[in-house]
Amino acid sequence: MDSLSGERFRPTDLTLKLIANGVEVQKQGGGMGTDLKGITFNSDYDALPPDLNKLQLELVSFSADHDVNKQFKLVSKDKNQVLNILGQKVEVNEVKVFKDETLITVSSEESLILTKVYLIIDGKRVPLKETIEDEYDKQNGTITHQRTLRFMGAGDELNLDIQRMTYSKKYNQVIEIPLN
């Protein structure tokens, strides 16, 4: 159903913490899966303490690969351009067009990855050749991921065609588990 509606996402990571009496319980393993019934996950932890007074589950973060299926016209080769993609900010820092290739430098939040991206050059769809100059920068507690996307081909009219992307959303939400 999600594939038909175009609103499909594929979970890639779910980070949970189990907290017993104010102390995090060590995680032993777990897994995640999808089938026709939906998405399921399980987490296995060490044994709970025998004198259990308080039990909490903290949803730290959730990562998923989301269908985007949108094109963004690259308006200037000289100025930064900010793209809002599913509520996530992707900044186009630089576009360099050479005789036979186009380099697009983008930056985003650390966990955001463009997992399926093309460049439409003068109406022709070109796949991503490679990602080069992959760098991370930490400032004021925020990590920014900057990378350069290399496409074979050059032209005047450029549209970034983003089909899928993965990103993580932090929740840090604590759920109290009743013990009675």
Buried (B, 14 or more C-beta within 10 A) or exposed (E): EEEEEEEBBBBBBBBBBBBBEEEEBEBEEEEBEEEEEEBEEEBEBEEEEEEEEEBBBBBBBBBBBBBBEEBBEBEEBEEEBEBEBEEBEBBBEBBEBEEEBBBBBBBBBBBBBBBBBBBBBEEEEBEBBEBEEEEEEEEEEEEBBBBBBBBBBBBEEBBBBBBBBBBBEEEEEEEEEEEE
